[in-house]
Amino acid sequence: MIVRTLGLNCLTNHYASLWADSYSANFNQHDWSQPNNPRLHQRFFQLLTPSWQRNCALRKDYDRRMALVELDVLSAQAIGLTLEELLTIYRVQFPVMQAYERDTWYDIEGRIIFTASKGLVGVGLPRKGSRTTPYVTVKVPGAKLKHERLGWDDIRKMQEDGSLPDGSVVEIDMVDDTQPGGPRVVTRKYVAPFATANREEDYSIAWEFFGAQAEEGK
């Protein structure tokens, strides 16, 4: 549980002392509950080091989401809940989160290409393209570049009708005002295929995974 919490929070070298004080050699023995999920950085835990460095932080959108899912499961198991009780809490108490989960889409490398979340304004593409939205470049293997003011609805339609095969790249230039030095234009790249995640399914998978580890004494 500790390694996932640290990975979520120790994002800069300002946390180096906390990381060093908390580090344990068994961090490298951890695994994700979904070892075959291509959207997860599968070697994240194995590459952790005693001294904080940039790769000690969970940075990809999908990695961070999965860490939170797994922490929910580990916490529920620690206090003696059943899987059904955890699922019931999620279903009854978190309708907004459910709506966001149903309409948050990840590329194959774990980046959010679109989300309906009100807390992630500016992340990914706008839902609809218009005269005021940035140009989007679509690179389909073996096809001519498309450079238009597209939105997520357009990209999703292309994927659904088969005109956006796996490996296609969607690029958009965006203003990033999150770093020192002021706003700058950066290019965001998203690689198809794009998919949502199912929190209830992920809870069930993680529950079985950690339950099996507990029985093995890990």
Secondary structure, DSSP 8 states (H G I E B T S, - for coil): -HHHHHHHH--SGGGHHHHHHH--GGGGG---S-TT-TTS-TTTTTT--SS--GGGS--SHHHHHHHHHHHHHHHHHHTT--HHHHHHHHHHH-HHHHHHHHTEEE-TTS-EEEE--TTSTTSS--SS--TTS--EEEE-TTS--EEE---HHHHHHHHHTTSS-TT-EEEEEEEE-SSTTS-EEEEEEEES--B---HHHHHHHHHHHHHHHHHHT-
